[in-house]
C-alpha cells in the first residue's frame, strides 16, 4: 500500500537499508586498518625477487632449449652415412666457371 502513496515497495526499502548498513560496516572496517610502515618496501622487494626469479628461469630455459637443439642437430648430422652417396658417385667431370667441362687428365 505504501507504494501506492508514493513510497518505495517493501523489498526496495530493505535493499537500500542493507546497502547503507553494509557501506557503514565496510567504512568502519576500512577505518580500522593500519598499514605497516614498511609495507610498500616489503611488497616491492618481494615483487623484484619474483621478477628476478622469472627472468633467471627464462634464461635457463632458453639455454637448455638452445643446447638441446644444438646437440640434436649435431647428433642427426653425425648419423649421416660416411660414404659419398649417389650424388658424388662416378663424377669424374666437373663444371668450370666458363661452362665447359674439365676431365681428370
N, C-alpha and C positions, 0 to 999 in steps of 0.2 A: 503494500500500500504506500510505503514511503516513496517508491519510485514514481507513483502517480502524482505525488505532491511536489515533484521536482528534486527529490533527494536521490541518492545513489542506491542501487539494489544492495541487498544484504551481502551478497557474495563479493561485490566490488569494494564495499567498505572494509571487509575483512582483509582483502588483498592489500589495500592501501595501509591499513594498520600494521599488517605483517611486514610489509616493506619498510615502514617507518621504524618499527621495533628492531628489525634486522639491521638497518642502517645505523641506528643508535648503538646497538651491541657491537657492531664491527668498528665503529669510531672509537668506542671505549677500549676495545681490544687493541686497536692500532695505536691509540694514545699511550698505552702502557708498554709498548715495545721500545726497548732501548738498544741501539746498535752498539756493538763492541767498538772501542776506539780504533783498533787496527783491523777492522773487518775488511775494508777495501784492500789494504795491503796484503792481507792473507788470501783473499779471493783472487787477487791479481797474480800473486805468486803461484797459487795452485793452477791457475789458467796457463801461465807461462810454462810451468813444469809439464803440464799435459801437452801443450803445443810443441815443446822441445821433444818430448817422447814420440809424438806423432811424426815429426819430421825425421827423427832418428830411425823409427820403424820403417818409414817410407824409403829412406836412403838405403837401409839394409835390404829391404825387399827388392829395390831396383838393382842393387849389386848382385843379389842372389839370382834374379831372373837373367841378368846380363851374363853372369858366369855360366849358368846352366845352358843358355842359348849358345854361348861360345863353345862350351865343352861338347854339346850335342852336335854342333856343326863340325867340329874337328873330328869327332868320332865317325860321323857319316862320311866325311871326306876320306878318312882312313880306311873305311870299308870298301872303297872303290877297288876294282881289280887292278893288279900290278901290270898285267900285260897291256900292250898299247891299244888293243881293241880294233874294231873294224875300220875306224876312220883312218888309221895310220898304217894299216897292213898293205904292203906292196906299193907304197907311194914312193916311187923312185924318181919321179919328176916333180919339180917344184915350180911354182909360178914366179917369174921375175917381175920387177916393177914395170917393165915395158910391156907386159902382157905376153911375152914369149915364154917358152919353157926351156929349162936347162936340165940336162941329164947329169949323171954322176961321172961321166967322163970317159 
